Amino acid sequence: MSLSPYVPIIGMFALAAGFAVMSVAIAPFLGPRRFNKAKLAAYECGIEPSPEPIGGGRVPVKFYLTAMLFIVFDIEIIFLYPWAVSFDSLGLFGFVEMLLFIGTVFIAYAYVWRRGGLDWD
């Protein structure tokens, strides 16, 4: 087995890794050093940060629900793309299976919509 076809790919990974390491290593020496209280404070979308307990504050469950919804629909796309690529070879069976899959995801979407999971308070 010859490794010659992989040499350009390995070279690109080495170049990218070298650039990343050098950028992080050189930044403290070349970057500006104008620190002030505003730059060192946490930034929360323009809102003044509220003080939190030492162990961290409570995060609303809404954030986790939104993340889980994103994952569900992201997984749907992961299954749809290969199906679309091999649609011709799957025939009617693949089409019916994908209709069932999309129907199941749509039922989940309708349930979340009905329960108010998409309403951002």
MOPAC internal coordinates of N, CA, C and O (Angstrom, degrees):
PM7 1SCF
backbone

  N    0.0000 0     0.00 0     0.00 0    0    0    0
  C    1.4597 1     0.00 0     0.00 0    1    0    0
  C    1.5294 1   109.13 1     0.00 0    2    1    0
  O    1.2310 1   120.84 1   -54.39 1    3    2    1
  N    1.2867 1   116.00 1   125.61 1    3    2    1
  C    1.4523 1   121.78 1  -177.57 1    5    3    2
  C    1.5286 1   110.13 1   -95.40 1    6    5    3
  O    1.2310 1   121.02 1   -41.33 1    7    6    5
  N    1.3136 1   115.65 1   138.67 1    7    6    5
  C    1.4625 1   120.58 1   179.28 1    9    7    6
  C    1.5182 1   112.66 1   -93.56 1   10    9    7
  O    1.2310 1   119.53 1   179.24 1   11   10    9
  N    1.3205 1   118.51 1    -0.76 1   11   10    9
  C    1.4584 1   120.98 1  -175.18 1   13   11   10
  C    1.5281 1   114.22 1   -59.69 1   14   13   11
  O    1.2310 1   117.82 1   146.75 1   15   14   13
  N    1.3458 1   121.76 1   -33.25 1   15   14   13
  C    1.4621 1   118.33 1   177.35 1   17   15   14
  C    1.5353 1   113.17 1   -68.50 1   18   17   15
  O    1.2310 1   120.56 1   158.93 1   19   18   17
  N    1.3224 1   116.53 1   -21.07 1   19   18   17
  C    1.4647 1   120.56 1  -176.68 1   21   19   18
  C    1.5285 1   113.39 1   -91.90 1   22   21   19
  O    1.2310 1   120.03 1   170.21 1   23   22   21
  N    1.3052 1   117.55 1    -9.79 1   23   22   21
  C    1.4635 1   120.92 1  -177.36 1   25   23   22
  C    1.5342 1   111.97 1   -59.02 1   26   25   23
  O    1.2310 1   118.31 1   134.42 1   27   26   25
  N    1.3399 1   120.82 1   -45.58 1   27   26   25
  C    1.4714 1   118.90 1   178.69 1   29   27   26
  C    1.5344 1   112.83 1   -62.44 1   30   29   27
  O    1.2310 1   120.02 1   142.41 1   31   30   29
  N    1.3262 1   117.57 1   -37.59 1   31   30   29
  C    1.4684 1   120.21 1   179.75 1   33   31   30
  C    1.5270 1   110.15 1   -67.71 1   34   33   31
  O    1.2310 1   120.58 1   135.84 1   35   34   33
  N    1.3213 1   116.49 1   -44.16 1   35   34   33
  C    1.4597 1   120.37 1   178.20 1   37   35   34
  C    1.5264 1   109.77 1   -62.90 1   38   37   35
  O    1.2310 1   120.73 1   140.47 1   39   38   37
  N    1.3281 1   116.21 1   -39.53 1   39   38   37
  C    1.4652 1   119.68 1   177.29 1   41   39   38
  C    1.5194 1   112.63 1   -62.15 1   42   41   39
  O    1.2310 1   120.27 1   138.93 1   43   42   41
  N    1.3287 1   117.09 1   -41.07 1   43   42   41
  C    1.4759 1   120.18 1   178.77 1   45   43   42
  C    1.5238 1   111.06 1   -65.61 1   46   45   43
  O    1.2310 1   120.43 1   138.12 1   47   46   45
  N    1.3532 1   116.79 1   -41.88 1   47   46   45
  C    1.4699 1   119.62 1   177.15 1   49   47   46
  C    1.5286 1   110.72 1   -63.02 1   50   49   47
  O    1.2310 1   120.12 1   139.08 1   51   50   49
  N    1.3221 1   117.37 1   -40.92 1   51   50   49
  C    1.4645 1   120.78 1   178.76 1   53   51   50
  C    1.5251 1   110.60 1   -64.94 1   54   53   51
  O    1.2310 1   120.43 1   138.39 1   55   54   53
  N    1.3243 1   116.79 1   -41.61 1   55   54   53
  C    1.4629 1   120.63 1   178.44 1   57   55   54
  C    1.5337 1   111.17 1   -64.15 1   58   57   55
  O    1.2310 1   120.53 1   136.98 1   59   58   57
  N    1.3296 1   116.59 1   -43.02 1   59   58   57
  C    1.4698 1   120.29 1   178.91 1   61   59   58
  C    1.5183 1   110.83 1   -65.18 1   62   61   59
  O    1.2310 1   120.00 1   136.60 1   63   62   61
  N    1.3290 1   117.60 1   -43.40 1   63   62   61
  C    1.4644 1   120.52 1   179.13 1   65   63   62
  C    1.5230 1   110.70 1   -64.36 1   66   65   63
  O    1.2310 1   120.54 1   137.72 1   67   66   65
  N    1.3254 1   116.57 1   -42.28 1   67   66   65
  C    1.4637 1   120.01 1   178.36 1   69   67   66
  C    1.5174 1   112.10 1   -62.26 1   70   69   67
  O    1.2310 1   120.58 1   137.39 1   71   70   69
  N    1.3305 1   116.49 1   -42.61 1   71   70   69
  C    1.4629 1   120.02 1   178.06 1   73   71   70
  C    1.5271 1   111.38 1   -62.89 1   74   73   71
  O    1.2310 1   120.12 1   137.82 1   75   74   73
  N    1.3427 1   117.38 1   -42.18 1   75   74   73
  C    1.4626 1   120.98 1  -179.89 1   77   75   74
  C    1.5274 1   111.14 1   -64.37 1   78   77   75
  O    1.2310 1   120.58 1   134.12 1   79   78   77
  N    1.3217 1   116.49 1   -45.88 1   79   78   77
  C    1.4645 1   120.33 1  -179.11 1   81   79   78
  C    1.5292 1   110.37 1   -65.26 1   82   81   79
  O    1.2310 1   120.07 1   135.75 1   83   82   81
  N    1.3108 1   117.47 1   -44.25 1   83   82   81
  C    1.4742 1   120.18 1  -179.82 1   85   83   82
  C    1.5211 1   111.71 1   -65.61 1   86   85   83
  O    1.2310 1   119.94 1   142.24 1   87   86   85
  N    1.3302 1   117.71 1   -37.76 1   87   86   85
  C    1.4612 1   120.40 1   179.47 1   89   87   86
  C    1.5254 1   110.80 1   -63.36 1   90   89   87
  O    1.2310 1   120.59 1   136.98 1   91   90   89
  N    1.3173 1   116.49 1   -43.02 1   91   90   89
  C    1.4631 1   120.18 1  -179.92 1   93   91   90
  C    1.5198 1   110.60 1   -70.84 1   94   93   91
  O    1.2310 1   120.02 1   142.49 1   95   94   93
  N    1.3275 1   117.58 1   -37.51 1   95   94   93
  C    1.4652 1   120.75 1  -177.72 1   97   95   94
  C    1.5269 1   112.37 1   -72.03 1   98   97   95
  O    1.2310 1   119.55 1   144.95 1   99   98   97
  N    1.3147 1   118.46 1   -35.05 1   99   98   97
  C    1.4661 1   121.62 1  -175.56 1  101   99   98
  C    1.5290 1   112.44 1   -87.68 1  102  101   99
  O    1.2310 1   119.65 1   156.84 1  103  102  101
  N    1.3238 1   118.27 1   -23.16 1  103  102  101
  C    1.4674 1   121.36 1  -174.86 1  105  103  102
  C    1.5296 1   114.07 1   -55.14 1  106  105  103
  O    1.2310 1   118.26 1   136.80 1  107  106  105
  N    1.3273 1   120.92 1   -43.20 1  107  106  105
  C    1.4715 1   118.76 1   179.84 1  109  107  106
  C    1.5293 1   113.47 1   -63.32 1  110  109  107
  O    1.2310 1   119.91 1   153.56 1  111  110  109
  N    1.3234 1   117.79 1   -26.44 1  111  110  109
  C    1.4620 1   120.45 1  -177.85 1  113  111  110
  C    1.5294 1   112.36 1   -86.78 1  114  113  111
  O    1.2310 1   120.00 1   147.34 1  115  114  113
  N    1.3326 1   117.61 1   -32.66 1  115  114  113
  C    1.4557 1   120.89 1  -176.59 1  117  115  114
  C    1.5233 1   114.00 1   -98.14 1  118  117  115
  O    1.2310 1   120.10 1   160.12 1  119  118  117
  N    1.3142 1   117.42 1   -19.88 1  119  118  117
  C    1.4590 1   121.04 1  -176.07 1  121  119  118
  C    1.5167 1   112.71 1   -74.86 1  122  121  119
  O    1.2310 1   120.46 1   -21.31 1  123  122  121
  N    1.3435 1   116.72 1   158.69 1  123  122  121
  C    1.4646 1   120.17 1   178.63 1  125  123  122
  C    1.5256 1   110.82 1   -68.68 1  126  125  123
  O    1.2310 1   121.22 1   -29.04 1  127  126  125
  N    1.3409 1   115.27 1   150.96 1  127  126  125
  C    1.4608 1   120.69 1  -179.54 1  129  127  126
  C    1.5271 1   110.61 1  -120.35 1  130  129  127
  O    1.2310 1   120.28 1  -124.93 1  131  130  129
  N    1.3086 1   117.08 1    55.07 1  131  130  129
  C    1.4552 1   121.68 1   179.58 1  133  131  130
  C    1.5273 1   108.54 1  -108.31 1  134  133  131
  O    1.2310 1   121.02 1   -98.91 1  135  134  133
  N    1.3213 1   115.65 1    81.09 1  135  134  133
  C    1.4569 1   119.90 1  -179.09 1  137  135  134
  C    1.5255 1   109.96 1   -88.70 1  138  137  135
  O    1.2310 1   120.85 1   -36.98 1  139  138  137
  N    1.3282 1   115.98 1   143.02 1  139  138  137
  C    1.4579 1   121.18 1   171.92 1  141  139  138
  C    1.5283 1   107.69 1  -145.32 1  142  141  139
  O    1.2310 1   121.13 1    -4.47 1  143  142  141
  N    1.3152 1   115.44 1   175.53 1  143  142  141
  C    1.4657 1   119.93 1  -175.16 1  145  143  142
  C    1.5283 1   111.69 1   -63.01 1  146  145  143
  O    1.2310 1   119.84 1   141.87 1  147  146  145
  N    1.3169 1   117.90 1   -38.13 1  147  146  145
  C    1.4613 1   121.08 1  -178.82 1  149  147  146
  C    1.5301 1   111.73 1   -67.05 1  150  149  147
  O    1.2310 1   119.99 1   141.91 1  151  150  149
  N    1.3281 1   117.63 1   -38.09 1  151  150  149
  C    1.4623 1   119.95 1  -179.76 1  153  151  150
  C    1.5227 1   112.03 1   -71.28 1  154  153  151
  O    1.2310 1   120.17 1   149.39 1  155  154  153
  N    1.3155 1   117.29 1   -30.61 1  155  154  153
  C    1.4611 1   120.39 1  -177.91 1  157  155  154
  C    1.5236 1   112.62 1   -84.87 1  158  157  155
  O    1.2310 1   119.70 1   169.03 1  159  158  157
  N    1.3243 1   118.17 1   -10.97 1  159  158  157
  C    1.4640 1   121.12 1  -179.57 1  161  159  158
  C    1.5288 1   110.23 1   -80.23 1  162  161  159
  O    1.2310 1   121.17 1   -25.60 1  163  162  161
  N    1.3203 1   115.37 1   154.40 1  163  162  161
  C    1.4656 1   120.32 1   177.31 1  165  163  162
  C    1.5229 1   109.33 1   -70.18 1  166  165  163
  O    1.2310 1   120.97 1   -38.50 1  167  166  165
  N    1.3331 1   115.76 1   141.50 1  167  166  165
  C    1.4628 1   121.18 1  -179.27 1  169  167  166
  C    1.5178 1   109.20 1  -108.07 1  170  169  167
  O    1.2310 1   120.70 1   -56.67 1  171  170  169
  N    1.3252 1   116.27 1   123.33 1  171  170  169
  C    1.4592 1   121.18 1  -179.26 1  173  171  170
  C    1.5236 1   109.87 1  -124.61 1  174  173  171
  O    1.2310 1   120.61 1  -109.89 1  175  174  173
  N    1.3083 1   116.45 1    70.11 1  175  174  173
  C    1.4713 1   123.05 1   175.18 1  177  175  174
  C    1.5185 1   113.05 1    55.24 1  178  177  175
  O    1.2310 1   120.24 1  -141.22 1  179  178  177
  N    1.3061 1   117.15 1    38.78 1  179  178  177
  C    1.4450 1   120.72 1   176.65 1  181  179  178
  C    1.5130 1   114.73 1    84.52 1  182  181  179
  O    1.2310 1   119.86 1   175.35 1  183  182  181
  N    1.3136 1   117.87 1    -4.65 1  183  182  181
  C    1.4611 1   122.03 1   179.49 1  185  183  182
  C    1.5172 1   107.92 1   -95.14 1  186  185  183
  O    1.2310 1   120.37 1   -39.98 1  187  186  185
  N    1.3070 1   116.90 1   140.02 1  187  186  185
  C    1.4588 1   120.35 1   176.48 1  189  187  186
  C    1.5192 1   109.28 1   -61.04 1  190  189  187
  O    1.2310 1   119.94 1   -51.17 1  191  190  189
  N    1.3314 1   117.71 1   128.83 1  191  190  189
  C    1.4560 1   119.16 1   179.70 1  193  191  190
  C    1.5212 1   111.50 1   -64.72 1  194  193  191
  O    1.2310 1   121.03 1   -42.37 1  195  194  193
  N    1.2997 1   115.63 1   137.63 1  195  194  193
  C    1.4572 1   119.75 1   178.69 1  197  195  194
  C    1.5179 1   109.14 1   -90.85 1  198  197  195
  O    1.2310 1   120.00 1   -34.39 1  199  198  197
  N    1.3185 1   117.60 1   145.61 1  199  198  197
  C    1.4650 1   119.06 1   179.65 1  201  199  198
  C    1.5269 1   110.88 1   -65.63 1  202  201  199
  O    1.2310 1   121.05 1   -40.67 1  203  202  201
  N    1.3182 1   115.59 1   139.33 1  203  202  201
  C    1.4566 1   120.98 1  -179.88 1  205  203  202
  C    1.5171 1   109.65 1  -121.20 1  206  205  203
  O    1.2310 1   120.26 1   -22.75 1  207  206  205
  N    1.3197 1   117.11 1   157.25 1  207  206  205
  C    1.4551 1   119.24 1   175.79 1  209  207  206
  C    1.5281 1   111.18 1   -63.05 1  210  209  207
  O    1.2310 1   120.57 1   -15.35 1  211  210  209
  N    1.2994 1   116.51 1   164.65 1  211  210  209
  C    1.4677 1   121.30 1  -175.65 1  213  211  210
  C    1.5272 1   111.48 1   -60.05 1  214  213  211
  O    1.2310 1   119.41 1   140.60 1  215  214  213
  N    1.3111 1   118.73 1   -39.40 1  215  214  213
  C    1.4598 1   121.41 1  -178.89 1  217  215  214
  C    1.5154 1   113.36 1   -78.77 1  218  217  215
  O    1.2310 1   119.38 1  -179.14 1  219  218  217
  N    1.3062 1   118.78 1     0.86 1  219  218  217
  C    1.4561 1   121.99 1  -176.67 1  221  219  218
  C    1.5165 1   110.32 1   100.06 1  222  221  219
  O    1.2310 1   121.03 1   -23.01 1  223  222  221
  N    1.3039 1   115.64 1   156.99 1  223  222  221
  C    1.4643 1   119.94 1  -178.57 1  225  223  222
  C    1.5151 1   111.69 1   -91.77 1  226  225  223
  O    1.2310 1   120.97 1    -5.59 1  227  226  225
  N    1.3070 1   115.75 1   174.41 1  227  226  225
  C    1.4575 1   120.61 1   177.34 1  229  227  226
  C    1.5148 1   109.02 1   -80.55 1  230  229  227
  O    1.2310 1   120.79 1   -45.52 1  231  230  229
  N    1.3133 1   116.10 1   134.48 1  231  230  229
  C    1.4524 1   122.10 1   178.72 1  233  231  230
  C    1.5243 1   107.43 1  -101.47 1  234  233  231
  O    1.2310 1   119.64 1   -49.44 1  235  234  233
  N    1.3244 1   118.29 1   130.56 1  235  234  233
  C    1.4686 1   119.60 1   179.40 1  237  235  234
  C    1.5215 1   111.85 1   -60.90 1  238  237  235
  O    1.2310 1   120.93 1   -34.28 1  239  238  237
  N    1.3052 1   115.82 1   145.72 1  239  238  237
  C    1.4610 1   122.22 1  -179.09 1  241  239  238
  C    1.5261 1   110.37 1   -63.81 1  242  241  239
  O    1.2310 1   119.79 1   156.35 1  243  242  241
  N    1.3181 1   118.01 1   -23.65 1  243  242  241
  C    1.4660 1   122.83 1  -178.81 1  245  243  242
  C    1.5333 1   111.13 1   -55.49 1  246  245  243
  O    1.2310 1   120.08 1   144.29 1  247  246  245
  N    1.3311 1   117.46 1   -35.71 1  247  246  245
  C    1.4629 1   120.36 1   179.64 1  249  247  246
  C    1.5296 1   110.51 1   -65.20 1  250  249  247
  O    1.2310 1   120.41 1   138.84 1  251  250  249
  N    1.3185 1   116.82 1   -41.16 1  251  250  249
  C    1.4617 1   120.55 1  -179.82 1  253  251  250
  C    1.5280 1   110.84 1   -69.29 1  254  253  251
  O    1.2310 1   120.25 1   141.75 1  255  254  253
  N    1.3258 1   117.13 1   -38.25 1  255  254  253
  C    1.4621 1   120.26 1   178.30 1  257  255  254
  C    1.5256 1   110.85 1   -63.78 1  258  257  255
  O    1.2310 1   120.87 1   139.06 1  259  258  257
  N    1.3183 1   115.94 1   -40.94 1  259  258  257
  C    1.4592 1   119.87 1   178.31 1  261  259  258
  C    1.5309 1   110.26 1   -63.62 1  262  261  259
  O    1.2310 1   120.35 1   138.93 1  263  262  261
  N    1.3151 1   116.94 1   -41.07 1  263  262  261
  C    1.4698 1   120.39 1   178.95 1  265  263  262
  C    1.5242 1   110.66 1   -64.91 1  266  265  263
  O    1.2310 1   120.00 1   138.87 1  267  266  265
  N    1.3239 1   117.60 1   -41.13 1  267  266  265
  C    1.4632 1   120.26 1   179.61 1  269  267  266
  C    1.5222 1   111.26 1   -66.75 1  270  269  267
  O    1.2310 1   120.19 1   142.15 1  271  270  269
  N    1.3262 1   117.25 1   -37.85 1  271  270  269
  C    1.4686 1   119.96 1   176.18 1  273  271  270
  C    1.5268 1   110.57 1   -63.02 1  274  273  271
  O    1.2310 1   120.83 1   138.10 1  275  274  273
  N    1.3087 1   116.03 1   -41.90 1  275  274  273
  C    1.4598 1   119.59 1   177.82 1  277  275  274
  C    1.5282 1   109.93 1   -59.67 1  278  277  275
  O    1.2310 1   120.22 1   135.71 1  279  278  277
  N    1.3205 1   117.18 1   -44.29 1  279  278  277
  C    1.4654 1   120.83 1  -179.34 1  281  279  278
  C    1.5222 1   110.99 1   -63.11 1  282  281  279
  O    1.2310 1   120.05 1   138.26 1  283  282  281
  N    1.3350 1   117.50 1   -41.74 1  283  282  281
  C    1.4716 1   120.68 1  -179.97 1  285  283  282
  C    1.5252 1   110.61 1   -60.35 1  286  285  283
  O    1.2310 1   120.12 1   133.21 1  287  286  285
  N    1.3257 1   117.37 1   -46.79 1  287  286  285
  C    1.4525 1   119.60 1  -177.64 1  289  287  286
  C    1.5279 1   111.63 1   -76.39 1  290  289  287
  O    1.2310 1   120.08 1   154.76 1  291  290  289
  N    1.3070 1   117.45 1   -25.24 1  291  290  289
  C    1.4486 1   120.63 1   173.85 1  293  291  290
  C    1.5256 1   110.15 1   -68.34 1  294  293  291
  O    1.2310 1   120.21 1   139.16 1  295  294  293
  N    1.3115 1   117.21 1   -40.84 1  295  294  293
  C    1.4589 1   121.33 1   176.91 1  297  295  294
  C    1.5262 1   110.06 1   -64.48 1  298  297  295
  O    1.2310 1   120.44 1   144.56 1  299  298  297
  N    1.3172 1   116.76 1   -35.44 1  299  298  297
  C    1.4653 1   119.36 1   177.32 1  301  299  298
  C    1.5268 1   110.33 1   -60.01 1  302  301  299
  O    1.2310 1   120.52 1   135.79 1  303  302  301
  N    1.3030 1   116.61 1   -44.21 1  303  302  301
  C    1.4681 1   120.40 1   179.47 1  305  303  302
  C    1.5292 1   110.27 1   -65.90 1  306  305  303
  O    1.2310 1   120.46 1   143.59 1  307  306  305
  N    1.3336 1   116.73 1   -36.41 1  307  306  305
  C    1.4638 1   119.70 1   179.03 1  309  307  306
  C    1.5269 1   110.55 1   -61.67 1  310  309  307
  O    1.2310 1   119.95 1   144.96 1  311  310  309
  N    1.3363 1   117.70 1   -35.04 1  311  310  309
  C    1.4592 1   120.40 1   178.18 1  313  311  310
  C    1.5330 1   112.11 1   -81.98 1  314  313  311
  O    1.2310 1   119.97 1   149.36 1  315  314  313
  N    1.3143 1   117.67 1   -30.64 1  315  314  313
  C    1.4614 1   120.18 1  -177.63 1  317  315  314
  C    1.5261 1   112.99 1   -72.14 1  318  317  315
  O    1.2310 1   119.67 1   144.37 1  319  318  317
  N    1.3036 1   118.23 1   -35.63 1  319  318  317
  C    1.4631 1   120.18 1  -175.82 1  321  319  318
  C    1.5347 1   112.48 1   -64.14 1  322  321  319
  O    1.2310 1   119.34 1   128.27 1  323  322  321
  N    1.3405 1   118.87 1   -51.73 1  323  322  321
  C    1.4736 1   117.12 1   178.22 1  325  323  322
  C    1.5248 1   112.63 1   -64.57 1  326  325  323
  O    1.2310 1   120.44 1   148.31 1  327  326  325
  N    1.3155 1   116.77 1   -31.69 1  327  326  325
  C    1.4617 1   119.81 1   177.39 1  329  327  326
  C    1.5253 1   109.99 1   -63.64 1  330  329  327
  O    1.2310 1   120.55 1   136.68 1  331  330  329
  N    1.3094 1   116.55 1   -43.32 1  331  330  329
  C    1.4671 1   120.44 1  -179.77 1  333  331  330
  C    1.5284 1   110.90 1   -65.68 1  334  333  331
  O    1.2310 1   120.22 1   145.25 1  335  334  333
  N    1.3172 1   117.18 1   -34.75 1  335  334  333
  C    1.4652 1   120.21 1   179.96 1  337  335  334
  C    1.5242 1   110.60 1   -68.38 1  338  337  335
  O    1.2310 1   120.12 1   139.76 1  339  338  337
  N    1.3362 1   117.37 1   -40.24 1  339  338  337
  C    1.4669 1   120.38 1  -176.42 1  341  339  338
  C    1.5280 1   111.98 1  -105.64 1  342  341  339
  O    1.2310 1   120.25 1  -151.81 1  343  342  341
  N    1.3181 1   117.12 1    28.19 1  343  342  341
  C    1.4622 1   121.39 1  -176.25 1  345  343  342
  C    1.5316 1   112.31 1   -60.24 1  346  345  343
  O    1.2310 1   120.24 1   138.46 1  347  346  345
  N    1.3182 1   117.14 1   -41.54 1  347  346  345
  C    1.4781 1   120.68 1  -177.14 1  349  347  346
  C    1.5251 1   112.28 1   -63.80 1  350  349  347
  O    1.2310 1   120.23 1   141.45 1  351  350  349
  N    1.3131 1   117.16 1   -38.55 1  351  350  349
  C    1.4641 1   119.74 1  -176.33 1  353  351  350
  C    1.5283 1   112.81 1   -80.30 1  354  353  351
  O    1.2310 1   119.43 1   161.90 1  355  354  353
  N    1.3185 1   118.70 1   -18.10 1  355  354  353
  C    1.4649 1   121.04 1  -178.42 1  357  355  354
  C    1.5255 1   112.72 1   -81.16 1  358  357  355
  O    1.2310 1   120.42 1   148.24 1  359  358  357
  N    1.2889 1   116.81 1   -31.76 1  359  358  357
  C    1.4615 1   120.78 1   178.12 1  361  359  358
  C    1.5218 1   113.02 1    71.68 1  362  361  359
  O    1.2310 1   121.32 1    24.74 1  363  362  361
  N    1.3172 1   115.09 1  -155.26 1  363  362  361
  C    1.4625 1   121.80 1  -176.15 1  365  363  362
  C    1.5193 1   112.05 1   -65.70 1  366  365  363
  O    1.2310 1   120.04 1   144.04 1  367  366  365
  N    1.3381 1   117.52 1   -35.96 1  367  366  365
  C    1.4618 1   120.89 1   179.33 1  369  367  366
  C    1.5315 1   111.17 1   -59.44 1  370  369  367
  O    1.2310 1   120.50 1   132.85 1  371  370  369
  N    1.3338 1   116.64 1   -47.15 1  371  370  369
  C    1.4624 1   120.72 1   178.86 1  373  371  370
  C    1.5147 1   112.31 1   -63.72 1  374  373  371
  O    1.2310 1   120.98 1   143.58 1  375  374  373
  N    1.3259 1   115.74 1   -36.42 1  375  374  373
  C    1.4640 1   119.82 1   179.43 1  377  375  374
  C    1.5345 1   111.07 1   -65.63 1  378  377  375
  O    1.2310 1   120.56 1   134.74 1  379  378  377
  N    1.3268 1   116.54 1   -45.26 1  379  378  377
  C    1.4742 1   120.93 1  -179.85 1  381  379  378
  C    1.5226 1   110.11 1   -65.92 1  382  381  379
  O    1.2310 1   120.09 1   138.38 1  383  382  381
  N    1.3238 1   117.44 1   -41.62 1  383  382  381
  C    1.4644 1   120.26 1   178.92 1  385  383  382
  C    1.5253 1   110.93 1   -62.32 1  386  385  383
  O    1.2310 1   120.09 1   139.56 1  387  386  385
  N    1.3289 1   117.43 1   -40.44 1  387  386  385
  C    1.4607 1   119.38 1   179.78 1  389  387  386
  C    1.5258 1   111.14 1   -70.43 1  390  389  387
  O    1.2310 1   120.05 1   145.35 1  391  390  389
  N    1.3320 1   117.50 1   -34.65 1  391  390  389
  C    1.4632 1   119.51 1   174.58 1  393  391  390
  C    1.5263 1   110.84 1   -62.11 1  394  393  391
  O    1.2310 1   120.10 1   139.39 1  395  394  393
  N    1.3182 1   117.42 1   -40.61 1  395  394  393
  C    1.4691 1   120.80 1   177.23 1  397  395  394
  C    1.5358 1   110.82 1   -64.49 1  398  397  395
  O    1.2310 1   120.87 1   137.99 1  399  398  397
  N    1.3219 1   115.95 1   -42.01 1  399  398  397
  C    1.4655 1   120.14 1   179.23 1  401  399  398
  C    1.5268 1   111.06 1   -64.04 1  402  401  399
  O    1.2310 1   120.47 1   132.39 1  403  402  401
  N    1.3257 1   116.70 1   -47.61 1  403  402  401
  C    1.4639 1   120.03 1   179.71 1  405  403  402
  C    1.5285 1   110.29 1   -64.96 1  406  405  403
  O    1.2310 1   120.18 1   142.98 1  407  406  405
  N    1.3254 1   117.26 1   -37.02 1  407  406  405
  C    1.4672 1   120.28 1   176.10 1  409  407  406
  C    1.5158 1   112.00 1   -61.66 1  410  409  407
  O    1.2310 1   120.29 1   137.97 1  411  410  409
  N    1.3239 1   117.06 1   -42.03 1  411  410  409
  C    1.4648 1   120.76 1   178.19 1  413  411  410
  C    1.5299 1   110.89 1   -63.66 1  414  413  411
  O    1.2310 1   120.58 1   135.56 1  415  414  413
  N    1.3160 1   116.49 1   -44.44 1  415  414  413
  C    1.4646 1   119.95 1   178.90 1  417  415  414
  C    1.5286 1   110.22 1   -65.42 1  418  417  415
  O    1.2310 1   120.04 1   142.50 1  419  418  417
  N    1.3240 1   117.52 1   -37.50 1  419  418  417
  C    1.4666 1   120.34 1   178.56 1  421  419  418
  C    1.5308 1   110.91 1   -65.34 1  422  421  419
  O    1.2310 1   120.11 1   141.89 1  423  422  421
  N    1.3219 1   117.40 1   -38.11 1  423  422  421
  C    1.4773 1   120.25 1   176.83 1  425  423  422
  C    1.5262 1   109.77 1   -62.87 1  426  425  423
  O    1.2310 1   120.30 1   137.72 1  427  426  425
  N    1.3278 1   117.04 1   -42.28 1  427  426  425
  C    1.4676 1   120.18 1   176.95 1  429  427  426
  C    1.5276 1   110.70 1   -62.84 1  430  429  427
  O    1.2310 1   120.47 1   138.76 1  431  430  429
  N    1.3312 1   116.70 1   -41.24 1  431  430  429
  C    1.4644 1   121.30 1   178.60 1  433  431  430
  C    1.5265 1   110.88 1   -63.00 1  434  433  431
  O    1.2310 1   120.48 1   134.95 1  435  434  433
  N    1.3315 1   116.69 1   -45.05 1  435  434  433
  C    1.4691 1   120.58 1   179.47 1  437  435  434
  C    1.5253 1   110.62 1   -63.43 1  438  437  435
  O    1.2310 1   120.12 1   140.65 1  439  438  437
  N    1.3222 1   117.38 1   -39.35 1  439  438  437
  C    1.4657 1   121.07 1   178.60 1  441  439  438
  C    1.5267 1   110.96 1   -62.59 1  442  441  439
  O    1.2310 1   120.85 1   133.21 1  443  442  441
  N    1.3311 1   115.98 1   -46.79 1  443  442  441
  C    1.4667 1   119.91 1  -179.61 1  445  443  442
  C    1.5196 1   110.02 1   -64.90 1  446  445  443
  O    1.2310 1   120.07 1   139.78 1  447  446  445
  N    1.3201 1   117.47 1   -40.22 1  447  446  445
  C    1.4563 1   121.35 1   179.48 1  449  447  446
  C    1.5282 1   110.26 1   -63.32 1  450  449  447
  O    1.2310 1   121.04 1   135.16 1  451  450  449
  N    1.3262 1   115.62 1   -44.84 1  451  450  449
  C    1.4684 1   121.21 1  -179.40 1  453  451  450
  C    1.5313 1   111.76 1   -63.65 1  454  453  451
  O    1.2310 1   120.46 1   143.09 1  455  454  453
  N    1.3311 1   116.72 1   -36.91 1  455  454  453
  C    1.4632 1   121.38 1  -178.79 1  457  455  454
  C    1.5279 1   112.52 1   -80.33 1  458  457  455
  O    1.2310 1   120.01 1   175.32 1  459  458  457
  N    1.3377 1   117.59 1    -4.68 1  459  458  457
  C    1.4552 1   120.63 1   177.59 1  461  459  458
  C    1.5179 1   113.87 1    87.26 1  462  461  459
  O    1.2310 1   120.38 1  -162.66 1  463  462  461
  N    1.3210 1   116.87 1    17.34 1  463  462  461
  C    1.4619 1   119.61 1  -179.74 1  465  463  462
  C    1.5055 1   114.40 1   -69.39 1  466  465  463
  O    1.2310 1   119.94 1   162.66 1  467  466  465
  N    1.3138 1   117.73 1   -17.34 1  467  466  465
  C    1.4658 1   121.25 1   179.68 1  469  467  466
  C    1.5167 1   112.81 1   -97.39 1  470  469  467
  O    1.2310 1   120.02 1   176.01 1  471  470  469
  N    1.3289 1   117.57 1    -3.99 1  471  470  469
  C    1.4661 1   121.33 1   178.12 1  473  471  470
  C    1.5223 1   108.95 1   -84.80 1  474  473  471
  O    1.2310 1   121.21 1   -58.00 1  475  474  473
  N    1.3173 1   115.28 1   122.00 1  475  474  473
  C    1.4534 1   119.83 1   179.56 1  477  475  474
  C    1.5225 1   107.92 1   -98.31 1  478  477  475
  O    1.2310 1   120.93 1   -66.69 1  479  478  477
  N    1.3200 1   115.83 1   113.31 1  479  478  477
  C    1.4847 1   121.02 1  -175.65 1  481  479  478
  C    1.4955 1   111.78 1   -74.50 1  482  481  479
  O    1.2310 1   120.10 1   180.00 1  483  482  481

